[in-house]
Amino acid sequence: MEKIAETLKALSDPTRLRIVNLLRLGELCVCDLTEALQTPQSKVSRHLAFLKNAGWVRARRSGKWVHYLLLDSEPSLQASVVEALTKHVSKHPVCIEDERRYFDYLATKPSHSCD
């Protein structure tokens, strides 16, 4: 029960919810998330560390860049939460704007950033 509570507690912050919502799109680097969320890199990194410690994400280093991906450490719990995010949170105006900014950024992203 404690593990489930800790896993869910990680989503109690709006910024972390927004990060998980974006990561359901696939692997993203900190610069992608910073751009989409319009949030300082230090804040995004702090929230990603929290999500990593709670078992929500894993990190993969590629040169000087760190890429993050949703984990399936508690598959049924996480699958249910991601499904709920898709149905509810992803339709929130803030999340819609995050995704729009991310896709706009992706379309104009310099080839040397994050890759």
C-alpha positions as CSV (number, residue, x, y, z in Angstrom):
1,M,0.0,0.0,0.0
2,E,2.9,2.4,0.8
3,K,4.4,1.9,-2.6
4,I,1.1,2.8,-4.3
5,A,0.7,5.8,-2.1
6,E,4.2,7.0,-2.9
7,T,3.7,6.4,-6.6
8,L,0.5,8.4,-6.6
9,K,1.9,11.2,-4.4
10,A,4.4,12.0,-7.1
11,L,1.5,13.2,-9.2
12,S,0.2,15.6,-6.6
13,D,2.1,18.5,-8.2
14,P,0.6,20.2,-11.3
15,T,4.0,20.5,-13.0
16,R,4.7,16.8,-12.5
17,L,1.3,16.0,-13.9
18,R,2.1,18.1,-16.9
19,I,5.5,16.3,-17.3
20,V,3.9,12.9,-17.2
21,N,1.2,14.0,-19.6
22,L,3.9,15.1,-22.1
23,L,6.0,11.9,-21.5
24,R,3.1,9.8,-22.6
25,L,4.0,11.1,-26.1
26,G,7.3,9.3,-25.9
27,E,10.9,9.9,-24.8
28,L,11.7,13.6,-24.3
29,C,14.8,15.5,-23.1
30,V,14.9,18.2,-20.5
31,C,15.1,20.9,-23.2
32,D,11.9,19.6,-24.8
33,L,10.1,19.7,-21.5
34,T,11.5,23.1,-20.6
35,E,10.3,24.5,-23.9
36,A,6.8,22.9,-23.8
37,L,6.2,23.9,-20.2
38,Q,7.8,27.3,-20.4
39,T,9.5,26.4,-17.1
40,P,13.1,26.9,-16.0
41,Q,15.4,23.9,-16.6
42,S,16.2,23.7,-12.9
43,K,12.6,23.3,-11.9
44,V,11.9,20.7,-14.7
45,S,15.0,18.7,-13.6
46,R,13.9,18.8,-9.9
47,H,10.5,17.5,-10.8
48,L,12.0,14.8,-13.1
49,A,14.2,13.7,-10.2
50,F,11.1,13.4,-8.0
51,L,9.3,11.4,-10.7
52,K,12.4,9.2,-11.2
53,N,12.7,8.5,-7.4
54,A,8.9,7.6,-7.3
55,G,9.4,5.1,-10.2
56,W,7.5,7.1,-12.9
57,V,10.4,7.8,-15.3
58,R,13.8,6.5,-16.2
59,A,16.6,8.6,-17.5
60,R,18.9,7.9,-20.5
61,R,22.1,9.9,-21.0
62,S,23.1,10.7,-24.5
63,G,26.2,12.9,-24.5
64,K,25.4,16.0,-22.4
65,W,21.6,15.5,-22.8
66,V,19.4,13.4,-20.5
67,H,16.3,11.9,-22.1
68,Y,13.3,10.7,-20.0
69,L,10.7,8.0,-20.6
70,L,7.7,6.8,-18.6
71,L,8.5,3.6,-16.7
72,D,6.1,0.6,-16.3
73,S,7.3,-0.4,-12.8
74,E,3.7,-0.8,-11.6
75,P,2.2,-1.6,-15.0
76,S,-1.5,-1.9,-14.0
77,L,-1.3,1.2,-11.8
78,Q,0.6,3.3,-14.3
79,A,-1.4,2.2,-17.3
80,S,-4.6,3.2,-15.4
81,V,-3.2,6.6,-14.5
82,V,-1.9,7.3,-18.0
83,E,-5.3,6.3,-19.4
84,A,-6.9,8.7,-16.9
85,L,-4.4,11.4,-18.0
86,T,-5.3,10.8,-21.6
87,K,-9.0,11.1,-20.9
88,H,-9.0,14.0,-18.5
89,V,-5.7,15.8,-17.8
90,S,-4.6,16.0,-21.5
91,K,-7.8,17.8,-22.3
92,H,-7.1,20.6,-19.7
93,P,-6.3,23.9,-21.5
94,V,-2.9,24.1,-19.8
95,C,-1.9,20.6,-21.1
96,I,-3.3,21.4,-24.6
97,E,-1.1,24.5,-24.7
98,D,1.9,22.4,-23.4
99,E,1.5,20.0,-26.3
100,R,1.0,22.8,-28.8
101,R,4.2,24.4,-27.7
102,Y,6.0,21.1,-27.8
103,F,4.9,20.3,-31.3
104,D,5.7,23.9,-32.5
105,Y,9.2,23.6,-30.9
106,L,9.7,20.1,-32.4
107,A,8.9,21.6,-35.9
108,T,11.6,24.3,-35.5
109,K,14.0,22.5,-33.1
110,P,17.7,22.9,-34.2
111,S,19.2,19.6,-35.2
112,H,22.1,20.0,-32.7
113,S,19.9,20.5,-29.6
114,C,19.3,17.3,-27.5
115,D,20.4,14.9,-30.3
